[in-house]
Amino acid sequence: MHTIALANCDLLIIYSIEINGDAIWSAYLVL
């Protein structure tokens, strides 16, 4: 399970990748 800190990092990574147009791929990597 993610800690809050790691979850925040994941959200930042997802957000960054979404800006680059790879939201689906980022979600796949996180899952």
RALINHU-V861632 format. One record per residue. N is the residue number from 0. OMEGA is omega in radians with two decimals (NA if undefined). NEAR is the number of other ideal C-beta (glycine too) atoms within 10 Angstrom. D_FIRST is the distance of its C-alpha to the first C-alpha in whole Angstrom. Layout:
n=(N & N)
omega=(OMEGA & OMEGA)
near=(NEAR & NEAR)
d_first=(D_FIRST & D_FIRST)
This chain:
n=(0 & 1 & 2 & 3 & 4 & 5 & 6 & 7 & 8 & 9 & 10 & 11 & 12 & 13 & 14 & 15 & 16 & 17 & 18 & 19 & 20 & 21 & 22 & 23 & 24 & 25 & 26 & 27 & 28 & 29 & 30)
omega=(3.13 & 2.94 & 3.14 & -3.12 & -3.13 & 3.12 & 3.11 & 3.11 & 3.13 & -3.14 & 3.13 & 3.13 & 3.13 & -3.12 & -3.14 & -3.11 & 3.09 & 3.12 & -3.13 & 3.06 & -3.12 & -3.08 & -3.12 & 3.14 & 3.13 & 3.11 & 3.11 & -3.13 & -3.12 & 3.13 & NA)
near=(4 & 10 & 8 & 7 & 8 & 10 & 12 & 11 & 12 & 14 & 11 & 10 & 13 & 16 & 11 & 11 & 17 & 14 & 9 & 9 & 8 & 14 & 13 & 10 & 12 & 17 & 12 & 9 & 12 & 13 & 5)
d_first=(0 & 4 & 7 & 10 & 11 & 9 & 9 & 13 & 14 & 12 & 15 & 17 & 17 & 17 & 20 & 22 & 22 & 23 & 26 & 27 & 27 & 24 & 22 & 21 & 21 & 18 & 16 & 17 & 15 & 12 & 12)
